[in-house]
Amino acid sequence: MKYYTITVNGNTYDVTVEEGAR
């Protein structure tokens, strides 16, 4: 599982990605 933070238009989102979940 990977997780990272992105910023869009000044808003911060915590994104979690489950690897192999397709």
Rosetta constraint file for C-alpha pairs under 8 A:
AtomPair CA 1 CA 16 HARMONIC 7.26 0.50
AtomPair CA 1 CA 17 HARMONIC 5.78 0.50
AtomPair CA 1 CA 18 HARMONIC 4.62 0.50
AtomPair CA 1 CA 19 HARMONIC 5.36 0.50
AtomPair CA 2 CA 16 HARMONIC 5.91 0.50
AtomPair CA 2 CA 17 HARMONIC 5.18 0.50
AtomPair CA 2 CA 18 HARMONIC 6.50 0.50
AtomPair CA 2 CA 19 HARMONIC 7.13 0.50
AtomPair CA 3 CA 14 HARMONIC 7.34 0.50
AtomPair CA 3 CA 15 HARMONIC 5.63 0.50
AtomPair CA 3 CA 16 HARMONIC 4.36 0.50
AtomPair CA 3 CA 17 HARMONIC 6.05 0.50
AtomPair CA 4 CA 14 HARMONIC 6.11 0.50
AtomPair CA 4 CA 15 HARMONIC 5.43 0.50
AtomPair CA 4 CA 16 HARMONIC 6.62 0.50
AtomPair CA 5 CA 12 HARMONIC 6.88 0.50
AtomPair CA 5 CA 13 HARMONIC 5.68 0.50
AtomPair CA 5 CA 14 HARMONIC 4.68 0.50
AtomPair CA 5 CA 15 HARMONIC 5.91 0.50
AtomPair CA 6 CA 12 HARMONIC 5.83 0.50
AtomPair CA 6 CA 13 HARMONIC 5.39 0.50
AtomPair CA 6 CA 14 HARMONIC 6.68 0.50
AtomPair CA 6 CA 15 HARMONIC 7.40 0.50
AtomPair CA 7 CA 11 HARMONIC 5.40 0.50
AtomPair CA 7 CA 12 HARMONIC 4.46 0.50
AtomPair CA 7 CA 13 HARMONIC 6.22 0.50
AtomPair CA 8 CA 12 HARMONIC 6.45 0.50
AtomPair CA 8 CA 13 HARMONIC 7.79 0.50
